Amino acid sequence: MINSVDSLYLSERQSERKTGQRTLDQDAFLKILMTQLANQDPSKPMEDKEFISQMANFSSLEQMTQMNKALTGFIDMQKDSHFLSHSQLIGKEIKWEQIVANPNGETEMRNRDSIVKAIQFQNGKTRLVLEGGEVIDTIQVIHISRPSEK
């Protein structure tokens, strides 16, 4: 007969399985390893090779986690740097290429001039807001100069 403590424990364990993590993090790995060591048969201890292998796996997991954090920070820093470097274009006159459809339905490239009024960062891309209200990608820019005095 299952007493109420056992049934409570089992119901909690079942809900843990349903909502558990899909990845094995550092804490979970250590808990599994400690449980395994605590419950091993003293007459048949874990072989050294297995233990060393598990510790190497743990060390690799920890290093990958730290590397992932470092790379994420580096990528965020690069996005900020890239965005800020384009702020120097504000107030500059640029020549940029625009793809235009002609009456025959064919596309052609046209060069246009404009002054950069602002910089936007959308969907991972830096975009230039021009004085006419157009918003273009930075790859469309073919020439940058100081505004000409008219």
Secondary structure, DSSP 8 states (H G I E B T S, - for coil): ---HHHHHHHHHHHHHHHH--SS--HHHHHHHHHHHHHTS-TTS---HHHHHHHHHHHHHHHHHHHHHHHHHHHHHHHHHHHHHHHGGGTT-EEEEEEEEE-TTS-EEEEEEEEEEEEEEEETTEEEEEETTS-EEEGGGEEEEE-----
